[in-house]
Amino acid sequence: EDVKGQEHIVTTLQNQIKANRIGHAYLFCGTRGTGKTTVAKIFAKAVNCEHPVNGSPCGECAMCKSIAAGTSMNVIEIDAASNNGVDNIREIIDEVSYSPAEGKYKVYIIDEVHMLSTSAFNALLKTLEEPPAYVVFILATTEPQKLPATILSQRFDFGRIPAHQIAGRLRQAAEGAKAEASENALMLIARAAEGGMRDALSILDMCLGYSNQVTEDLVRNVLGTSDRSFLFRFADALEKEDASAVMRMIDELMRAGREPMVFAKDVSQHLRALLIAKCSPDDLSALLDLTQEDAQEYAQQAEKFTTTRLMNM
């Protein structure tokens, strides 16, 4: 229940645990930082928990505590990026034949599974298809299209987490660190994370390293992004075809130590927001996770452009 933005996956896994219908193989797909490994670890706890609560681990029994501490032999995490050969898979196959010394299941979490070599996949395939009853495989990947079609498992697609849910979790983290953070600063971090909770928490940690007063200006300095007023002025210069002003502003950015690639990304996102404001002004707040005030500002500037001009930019 603490996992944000993946309610459909959480509910399905909880129902399986309550009904005691644990699958033998799961495939968790999604972009980085969306909760794949976190959910895999919670699920590993839940299937071994002595007293599960509504499909979730109790967190109090000996199995839950040992898994949380990383001392349990029942949960084995493997990074396929650095353990992608046939020999690594053969070690797993040899271990699978031994039942767990304690608890119900041995859970193998294979991260970045698409990095396994073709021969390693072939070696794992038979065990994946017909594992012992006490073994569960959880395969996590950011690139499911690279997996062989022969990999059969229950697939769960982790979507990008909405910015408002990330901001809510960041607010909890800031309060836990006894820091103050403005709503605009938290939303800026949430949008910069592009749907990844882990990235958002990392950015917040960087901000807290500077100050426990997290402001919008602090976040922009940490990220190296341009403030909105600068982007509005830049768009104005583009609209007026004022090449001199555009070049002066770019020079101003470079002298301030901003990264050109970050600025290019900021500009493209700004123009996209203007295009949405032009085409769907009523949906702007929801589509871009903006306040009504910010949405109004975009709507006003979008009036200066034609849709064709924005698309050409």
N, C-alpha and C positions, 0 to 999 in steps of 0.2 A: 504493500500500500504506500510505501515511501517512494516508489519509482514514479517519476513524472513523465507524462506524455505518451506512455505506452500501455494505456488501460486495457485495450483489447487483448494484448499479449498476456498481461498480468492475470486478467480474469480467466483466460483459457488455461493457463498453467495452474492456477489455484484450483480450478474445477477438476483438473486431472488428478491433483494430489488428493483432494477430498473424496473423489470416486475411486482412488487407488488404480487409476489407468495410466501408469507411467510408461511413456514410450521408450524405445531403446536408443533412438537417435533423433537429435534436434538440430536444425540449421537456423542460426540466428544471422540475419542479413541486415545491413544498414550502414550508413556513413559513420565516421569515427565519432566517439563521444556520445552516442545515443542510448547507451545503457546495455549493450549486448553482454559484455563480460560481467557487469554488475548483476544483471538478472540471472546469468548462468550460475554465479556464486550463490545467490539467494536460493535458486532452485536446488542446487546441490545440498544446501543446508536443509531445505524443506523435505526433500525425499529421505533424508537420513534422520530428521528430527524425531525425538522420542515422543513429543507431545505437540504435534502441529496445531496451530490455531487458525481455523478458517482457511486452510490451504497455505499458510505462511509458517516459517520456522518460529519456534517460541523464543529462541535466543538465550534460553536459560539452561537447557539440558547439557549434558557433558558433550554430546556430539556437536551441537550448535557452537559451543564455546571452543572446542578444539578446531573446528573448521574455520571459525572467525580468527583464531590465533595462528592459523596456517600450519598446525601441527598434525592434522588428521591425515592418515594414509588413504582415506577414502576419496579424497578430491585431488586429482592430479591435473595441474595446469601445464600446457605445452605450447610454446611459441613456435608455430610452424615456419616462421620466417628464418629462424636459426636452427631448427631441427626438422629439416624437410627431406631427409634421405630415407632410403629403404631400411637402413640399420636402425634408425630411430623408431620407425613403425614396427619393426620386428620386436623391439624391446617392449612396446605396448602390447603386442599380440601375446608375448610370453607372460606378461604380468596379468593379462585378462583371465588367464586360466586359473588364477588363485582367487578364491572368494574372499570378501572383506573380513578382516579379523574382528571388526566391530561395526555396528550399524547395518543398514540394509543394502546400500548400493555403493559401488565404486563409480565415481563420476569423472570422466575424462573431458576436460575443457580444452579444445584445440583452437587456439586463436590464430587468426589470419590463415585459415586452412587452405585458401587458394594458393598459398606459396608452396604447398607440397609438390614434389616432382611427380611426373606421371607414373613412374614405377612405384613410388611410395603410395599413391592413391590405389593402384592395383593391388598392392600388398594389404592395404587396409580394408578394401572393399568387402571381402568375405566376412571379416569380423564385424563390419558395420551392418551387413545384411542379417547375420545370424549370431548376435552376441549372446553370451550367457545371460540368464535372467536377472542377475545382480549387477549388470553393467549398463551404464547410460553414457552415451557420447553426446557432447554438445559442441557443435562445430560453429565457430564464429568467423564471419568474413565481411569485408567491405566490398568485395568484388565477386558476387555469386556467379556472374556470367563466365568466370574462369574455371568453375568447377565442372568435372565430368558429368555428363547426363546420367551416368549410372549411379550417382550418389542419391540414394533414396532415404529421405528423412522427413520429419514434420518441419515445414518451413515457416519461420516467423520473420516478417519484414518490419524492422524498427524504423519508423518514420522520424523525420526531423522534429524536434520538440518545439512547440510554439513559443515565441519570444516571451509572451506574458507568463507562461508557466516557468520558463527559465528565470525570469525576473523574480518571481515569487520564491523560488528556491534560493536565489542569490540573497534575497532579503533575509531569509532564515539564516544563511551562512554569515551575513554581516552582523546580524543580531547576536549570533553565537560567538563572534569574535569581538563583541562589544564595540563595534564600529558603527558610524553613521554613514548612510549612503542615500543620495537623492534618487527619486524615482526615475528621473531622466538619465542619471548615470547608470542605473541598473538596466534600463531598457537599451541604452547604448551598448553595454556589454552583451546583453542578450542577443541583439541584432548582429553584433560582430561575431558571435559564436556560431552563427548560421545553423542553428538547430542542434548544436552539440553541447550537452550539459557539462561535460568534462572540460571543454575549452573555455566555457563561461566561468567555471570555478577557478581555472588557472589564471584567467585575466583578472578576476577579483583578487586572487592571492597576490598578483603582481602589484595591483593598486594598493592593497593593504600594506605591502612592503614599503610604499612611499609615505602613506598617511592613513590614519583610521577615520579620516573625513573624506569619503569617496564622492567627488564631485564630477560633473560632466567634463570640465576642463582637465581634471586629472586623468580621467579615462582616455580622453583624446590624446593627451601627451604620452601615455603609456602605449597606446595602440599606434601612435603616429598618424592618426587620421585627421582630416580637415574638419573644422567646425562648420555648422550648417550655414551660418551667415556668409562664410567664404565661398561655399558652394553656390549659394544663391547669387552672389556677386559675379562668380565665374560664369554661371549660366546666363546672367544678364549680358555679360561681355560677348558671349557666343551669339546670343540673340541679336545683338547690335552689330555683329561681325567686326568687332573692335579688336583687331589682331594685336595692336600695341598693348592694350589692357590685358589681354590673355597672356602675352609673353611676360609682362611685368609681374603678373600674379604667379605664374609658374616659377619665375626667378625668385620671388618672395618665398615660395614654398621650399625651393632648393636651399636657399640661404638659411632657412629655419631648420634644415636637416631632415625634411620629410622625404620618405621613399617615393620615387616616381610611380612605381607599380601600385602602391597603396593608394596614391592620389587618383590614378587612372581607374581603380576599382571604385573609389568613392564617387567619382564623376559619373561612371556608368550607372551606379545604383541611384544617384540623384536624378539623372535623366530618366531612368526607368520609373521612379516615383512621379516625376512630372508627367510622363506618358500615361500612367495609371490615373493621375489626377485629371488629365484631359479626357480620357475615355470613360472612366468609371468614378466620378467624383464622390458619389454616394457611398462607395465601398472602400474609399481610401484608408480610413482609420483601421478597418478590419484587415485589409490586405497587407498593410505595411506596419501594423502594430504601432500606430501613431496616436498621439492625443488629438482631441478635436482642434485644439489651437494650432498644432503643427500641421494637421491636415488642411486647415484653412489657409495656412501660409503657402503650402504647395499648390493648392487650388488657385490662389491669386496669381502666382507666378506662371502657372500653366496656361493662363489666359493669353499670355504674350506670344505663345508658340502655336503653330499649327501641328496637327497630329503627324503629318508627313514630315515636317521639319524635325520633330523629335525622333521619329523613327530613323531618319537619315543620319542623325547624330550618333 
